[in-house]
Amino acid sequence: MAVTVETLEKLERKMTLTLPVTDIQNEVQARLRKLARTVKMDGFRPGKVPLNVVAQRYGYSVHYEVMNDKVGEAFASAANEAQLRVAGQPRISEKDGAEEGQMAFDAIFEVYPDVTIGDLNSAEIERVSAEVSDAAIDRTIEILRKQRRTFAQRAHDQAAQDGDRVTVDFEGKIDGEAFAGGKAEDFQFHVGEGQMLKEFEDAVRGMKTGESKTFPLAFPAEYHGKDVAGKTADFLVTLKKLEAANLPEVNADLARGLGIADGTVEGLRADIKKNLEREVKFRLMGRNKQAVMDALIAKAELDLPKSSVQAEVDRLIEGARADLKQRGVKDADKAPIPAELFQEQAERRVRLGLVVAELVRANNLQAKPEQIRAHIEELAASYEKPADVVRWYYGDNRRMAEVEAIVIENNVTEFVLGQAKVTDKAVSFDELMGQG
């Protein structure tokens, strides 16, 4: 097989392939004979269908399969011989003017680029750190108490206040007309916890059981209900039931109820701190990894394979459709999603993937088995039965590949931080967790 490779533009190449016609014909005949041994046709016993009848029925499809297979094998062999790193699938078309007894094909494809990474010693990166404060532990305990609260009905002369659970009937109208979603009976919510719009909570706060009130409510312009967004409605609300919250005391009973082995408040706080520290560690790793990846992209020079970018755009679009389907959107798999929405994100992902791969290759930053094991065990530590979680990860190649990718990124992060000019910055727990 004669092979020529031509550079078209940047990463695009053209390769000419030739195949003997006899090779294709012989393979077609071999597959038809094999098919004849098992094919079923009316009027013939199994395995007794004449070869010419099988060829008449299946010859075109078998020939098409053989052509695809043979050309694909020829392309792979030629690319390997020429030591080409092919990106994406080639576009193959038959070429006129082949010698007698030969078939010629043009394969147009892209190759992966050479990646040049600049001097990492000159990269400037801000590395953040954070500590778990007593206040963060206190807030977590309050959340746990709220999750275990009970409710008791208030007296009729008592008014609704923050933390109470109320049961109401309400109806809203815009310009005197009812609207979808504007009416409910026996609707429950907790006052002061942001479950309702602020004007609604303000109206209910201070009401007593059996009272009714009319009040205006201005829907925000960005409200999820497009029919009412930016409009003002008049609501009539009636408070039917008012219940005060009773939170459990922070004591040994609460600690035991939360599975603390020694049943002490100190043990509870220590367990919460350990879990929060684990979460802080992962958040810090994420923030610092992002800073490293940004620095890497800024220091790297490479051309992007269009085929790889397009494949990534397609994956992002399919992910968006899957998300819409999960949200219950009708015909989500057919939703028109413009590719340009994901172009920039796809280019960044492809660029980053190529840069990271080059850095890993050049500096032996591959994930070691013990690193993968340690990461899985750390993830599993927050579950009730860590050993089961570890087995769950090791039982699926896809999950293991995801963990391996994370470990490699962590190795790259540590390597780059060891090379770059690093400025350390302490941030508060709230800022790190997005609560500030």
C-alpha positions in Angstrom: 0.0 0.0 0.0 1.5 3.3 -1.1 1.0 6.2 1.4 1.4 9.9 1.0 0.7 12.6 3.6 0.1 16.2 2.7 -0.3 19.2 5.1 -3.3 21.2 4.2 -3.7 23.8 7.0 -2.2 23.9 10.5 -3.4 20.6 11.9 -5.2 19.3 8.8 -3.6 16.6 6.7 -4.6 14.6 3.7 -3.5 11.0 3.2 -4.0 9.0 0.0 -4.7 5.3 0.4 -4.8 2.5 -2.2 -6.3 -0.9 -1.9 -6.2 -3.9 -4.2 -9.7 -4.6 -5.6 -9.1 -8.3 -5.2 -8.7 -7.9 -1.4 -12.1 -6.3 -1.2 -13.7 -8.9 -3.5 -12.2 -11.8 -1.6 -13.4 -10.5 1.7 -16.9 -9.8 0.4 -17.1 -13.4 -0.9 -15.8 -14.8 2.4 -18.4 -12.9 4.4 -21.2 -13.9 2.0 -20.3 -17.6 2.3 -20.3 -17.3 6.1 -23.7 -15.5 6.0 -25.1 -18.3 3.7 -24.4 -20.9 6.4 -26.8 -19.2 8.9 -29.2 -17.0 6.8 -32.9 -17.9 6.7 -35.0 -17.4 3.6 -38.4 -18.6 2.5 -38.2 -21.7 0.3 -34.8 -22.8 1.5 -33.6 -24.9 4.5 -31.2 -23.1 6.9 -27.7 -23.3 5.4 -28.9 -24.3 2.0 -29.5 -20.9 0.4 -27.6 -20.6 -2.8 -24.7 -18.2 -2.7 -25.9 -16.2 -5.7 -29.3 -15.6 -3.9 -27.5 -14.5 -0.7 -25.4 -12.2 -2.8 -28.4 -10.7 -4.5 -30.1 -10.0 -1.2 -27.2 -9.0 1.0 -24.3 -8.2 -1.5 -24.6 -4.4 -1.3 -24.7 -4.2 2.5 -21.8 -6.7 2.8 -19.7 -4.8 0.3 -20.4 -1.5 2.1 -19.3 -3.1 5.4 -16.1 -4.5 3.9 -15.2 -1.2 2.3 -15.6 0.6 5.6 -13.5 -2.0 7.4 -10.8 -2.3 4.9 -10.4 1.5 4.4 -10.5 2.0 8.2 -7.8 -0.7 8.7 -5.7 0.8 5.9 -6.0 4.3 7.4 -5.0 3.1 10.9 -2.1 1.1 9.6 -0.8 4.1 7.5 -1.3 6.6 10.3 0.7 4.2 12.6 3.4 3.8 10.0 3.7 7.6 9.6 3.6 8.0 13.4 0.7 10.4 13.2 -1.5 11.2 16.3 -4.9 11.4 14.7 -7.5 13.7 16.3 -11.1 12.7 15.6 -12.4 10.7 12.7 -11.1 11.1 9.1 -13.3 12.2 6.2 -12.7 9.6 3.5 -13.8 9.8 -0.1 -13.0 7.6 -3.1 -10.5 9.1 -5.5 -10.6 8.8 -9.3 -7.6 7.8 -11.4 -6.4 4.8 -9.5 -4.2 2.2 -11.3 -5.9 -0.8 -12.8 -6.8 -3.3 -10.1 -6.6 -0.7 -7.3 -9.0 1.6 -5.5 -7.8 4.9 -4.2 -9.1 7.0 -1.4 -8.4 10.5 0.1 -8.5 10.7 3.9 -8.7 14.2 5.3 -8.1 14.5 9.0 -6.5 16.4 11.8 -3.5 15.6 14.0 -3.0 16.5 17.6 -0.8 19.6 18.0 2.6 20.1 19.5 2.1 21.7 22.9 4.6 24.3 24.1 4.4 25.2 27.7 6.2 28.4 28.8 8.4 28.9 31.9 6.2 28.0 34.9 8.6 29.6 37.2 7.3 33.0 36.0 3.6 32.0 36.5 1.9 33.9 39.4 -0.7 31.9 41.3 -2.8 32.8 44.4 -3.2 29.8 46.6 -6.1 30.0 49.1 -6.4 28.4 52.6 -9.2 28.3 55.1 -9.9 27.0 58.6 -13.0 25.5 60.2 -14.1 28.0 62.9 -16.1 27.3 66.0 -18.8 29.5 64.5 -19.0 27.2 61.4 -19.4 24.2 63.8 -22.2 26.1 65.7 -24.1 26.8 62.5 -23.9 23.2 61.4 -25.3 22.1 64.8 -28.1 24.6 64.3 -28.9 23.0 60.9 -28.9 19.6 62.5 -31.2 20.8 65.2 -33.6 22.3 62.6 -33.7 19.0 60.8 -34.9 17.3 64.0 -37.3 20.0 65.2 -40.8 19.2 66.3 -43.9 21.6 66.1 -46.6 22.4 68.6 -49.7 24.5 67.9 -49.6 28.0 69.2 -52.4 29.6 71.3 -55.0 31.6 69.2 -53.8 34.9 70.6 -50.1 34.3 69.6 -48.7 35.8 66.4 -46.6 34.1 63.7 -42.9 34.7 64.0 -39.7 33.5 62.4 -39.2 29.8 62.7 -42.9 29.0 63.0 -44.6 26.6 60.6 -47.8 28.1 59.2 -50.7 26.5 57.2 -52.4 29.0 54.9 -55.0 29.4 52.1 -54.1 32.1 49.6 -55.3 33.5 46.3 -53.6 36.0 44.1 -55.0 38.1 41.3 -53.4 40.5 38.8 -55.8 43.3 37.6 -58.6 41.3 39.2 -57.8 38.1 37.2 -56.6 34.8 38.8 -53.4 33.4 37.4 -51.8 29.9 37.3 -50.1 28.9 40.5 -51.6 31.9 42.4 -54.0 29.8 44.5 -53.5 27.1 47.1 -55.2 25.6 50.1 -53.6 24.1 53.3 -50.2 25.3 52.1 -47.4 25.0 54.6 -44.1 26.9 54.9 -41.7 28.0 57.6 -41.6 31.8 58.3 -38.3 33.5 57.8 -36.6 30.7 55.9 -36.9 32.2 52.4 -39.3 29.6 51.1 -41.7 32.3 50.0 -41.1 35.8 48.5 -40.2 38.4 51.1 -43.5 40.4 50.8 -45.4 37.2 51.4 -43.5 36.3 54.5 -43.7 39.9 55.8 -47.5 39.8 55.4 -47.9 36.5 57.3 -45.4 37.4 60.0 -47.5 38.8 63.0 -50.8 37.2 61.9 -52.8 35.1 64.3 -54.8 31.9 63.7 -58.0 32.6 61.8 -56.9 36.0 60.5 -57.1 37.0 56.9 -55.1 39.8 55.2 -54.9 41.4 51.7 -51.6 42.7 50.5 -49.8 43.6 47.3 -46.9 41.5 46.1 -44.5 42.6 43.3 -43.0 39.6 41.5 -39.3 40.2 40.6 -38.5 40.8 36.9 -36.3 37.6 37.0 -39.1 35.5 38.6 -39.2 31.9 37.2 -42.9 32.2 36.3 -42.6 34.3 33.1 -46.4 35.0 33.1 -46.2 37.0 36.3 -42.6 38.2 36.3 -42.3 41.9 36.9 -46.0 42.3 37.7 -47.8 43.1 40.9 -50.5 40.9 42.3 -53.0 41.4 45.1 -53.1 38.4 47.5 -55.6 37.3 50.1 -54.1 35.0 52.7 -55.8 33.3 55.6 -53.8 31.8 58.4 -55.4 28.4 59.3 -52.8 26.8 61.6 -49.8 28.2 63.5 -47.2 26.0 65.0 -44.1 26.9 67.0 -40.9 25.1 66.5 -39.2 23.1 69.3 -35.5 22.4 68.7 -33.8 19.6 70.5 -31.2 20.6 73.2 -27.6 20.3 72.4 -26.8 17.5 74.7 -25.9 13.8 74.9 -29.3 12.7 73.5 -28.8 14.8 70.4 -25.2 13.4 70.0 -26.4 9.8 70.4 -29.2 10.5 67.9 -26.6 11.6 65.4 -24.6 8.4 65.8 -21.8 9.8 67.9 -20.2 6.7 69.6 -19.3 8.3 72.9 -22.6 10.2 73.1 -21.0 13.5 74.1 -21.3 17.1 72.8 -17.6 17.2 72.5 -17.6 14.1 70.4 -20.4 15.7 68.2 -18.4 18.8 67.7 -15.3 16.9 66.9 -17.2 14.7 64.3 -18.7 17.8 62.7 -15.3 19.5 62.6 -13.7 16.4 60.9 -16.5 16.4 58.2 -16.2 20.2 57.6 -12.5 19.9 57.3 -12.9 17.2 54.7 -15.3 19.5 52.8 -13.0 22.5 53.2 -10.1 20.4 51.8 -12.0 19.5 48.7 -13.2 23.1 48.2 -9.6 24.4 48.5 -8.4 21.8 46.1 -11.0 22.9 43.6 -10.2 26.6 44.0 -6.4 26.1 43.8 -6.8 23.7 40.9 -8.7 26.3 39.0 -6.0 28.9 39.6 -3.4 26.4 38.3 -5.3 25.5 35.2 -5.8 29.2 34.4 -2.1 29.7 34.7 -1.3 26.7 32.5 -3.6 27.9 29.8 -1.9 31.4 29.9 1.5 29.8 29.5 0.7 27.3 26.7 0.9 27.7 23.0 -1.0 25.3 20.7 -3.4 25.0 17.8 -6.8 23.4 18.6 -8.0 20.5 16.5 -11.4 21.6 15.2 -12.7 18.0 15.3 -11.9 17.7 19.0 -13.6 21.0 19.7 -16.7 20.0 17.8 -16.9 16.6 19.6 -16.7 18.5 22.9 -19.5 20.9 21.8 -21.6 17.9 20.9 -21.0 16.3 24.3 -22.0 19.5 26.0 -25.2 19.8 24.0 -26.1 16.3 24.8 -25.4 17.0 28.5 -27.7 20.0 28.3 -30.5 18.0 26.7 -30.1 15.3 29.4 -30.4 18.0 32.0 -33.6 19.3 30.4 -35.0 15.8 30.2 -34.3 15.3 33.9 -36.2 18.5 34.6 -39.2 17.1 32.8 -39.0 19.3 29.7 -41.0 17.8 26.9 -39.1 16.6 23.8 -35.8 17.6 25.5 -33.9 15.3 23.2 -35.0 17.5 20.2 -34.5 20.8 21.9 -32.7 23.3 19.5 -29.6 24.3 21.4 -27.2 26.6 19.5 -23.7 25.2 19.3 -22.2 28.7 19.8 -23.4 28.6 23.4 -20.8 26.0 24.2 -18.0 27.0 21.8 -15.8 28.9 24.3 -16.3 26.3 27.0 -15.5 23.5 24.6 -12.3 25.2 23.3 -11.1 25.7 26.9 -11.7 22.1 27.8 -9.9 20.8 24.7 -7.0 23.2 25.2 -6.7 22.3 28.9 -6.9 18.6 28.2 -4.1 18.8 25.7 -1.9 21.0 28.0 -2.4 18.7 31.0 -1.7 15.6 29.0 1.6 17.1 27.8 2.6 18.2 31.3 1.7 14.7 32.6 3.7 13.0 29.9 6.8 15.2 30.2 6.9 15.0 34.0 5.6 11.5 34.8 2.6 12.8 36.7 0.4 9.8 36.0 -1.9 8.6 38.8 -0.3 5.9 40.9 -2.5 3.0 42.3 -1.9 4.0 45.9 -2.9 7.6 45.1 -6.2 6.4 43.5 -6.8 4.2 46.5 -6.2 7.0 49.0 -8.5 9.4 47.2 -11.3 6.8 47.1 -10.9 6.0 50.8 -11.0 9.8 51.6 -14.3 10.1 49.6 -15.7 7.1 51.3 -14.8 8.2 54.8 -17.9 10.5 55.1 -20.3 7.6 54.5 -21.7 5.2 57.1 -20.1 2.1 55.5 -16.9 3.3 53.8 -15.8 -0.2 52.7 -19.0 -0.6 50.7 -18.3 2.8 48.9 -14.7 1.7 48.1 -16.0 -1.5 46.6 -18.6 0.5 44.6 -15.9 2.6 43.0 -13.6 -0.3 42.2 -16.6 -2.2 40.7 -17.0 0.2 37.8 -14.3 1.2 35.2 -16.0 4.5 34.4 -16.0 5.6 38.1 -12.4 4.5 38.4 -11.5 6.5 35.3 -13.1 9.6 36.8 -11.1 9.2 40.0 -7.9 8.7 38.0 -8.5 11.9 36.1 -9.0 13.8 39.4 -5.8 12.4 40.9 -3.9 13.3 37.8 -5.3 16.9 38.0 -4.2 17.0 41.7 -0.7 15.8 40.7 -0.5 18.6 38.0 -1.8 21.1 40.6 0.9 20.2 43.1 3.6 20.2 40.4 2.7 23.6 39.0 2.4 25.1 42.5 5.9 23.8 43.2 7.2 25.6 40.1 5.3 28.9 40.1 5.4 32.1 42.1 2.8 31.4 44.8 1.0 34.0 46.9 -0.8 32.5 49.9 -4.2 34.0 50.9 -6.3 33.0 53.8 -10.1 33.2 53.2 -12.9 32.8 55.7 -14.9 29.6 55.9 -18.1 31.4 54.8 -16.3 32.9 51.7 -15.0 29.4 50.7 -18.4 27.8 51.1 -20.2 30.5 49.2 -22.0 31.8 52.3 -20.3 35.1 52.6 
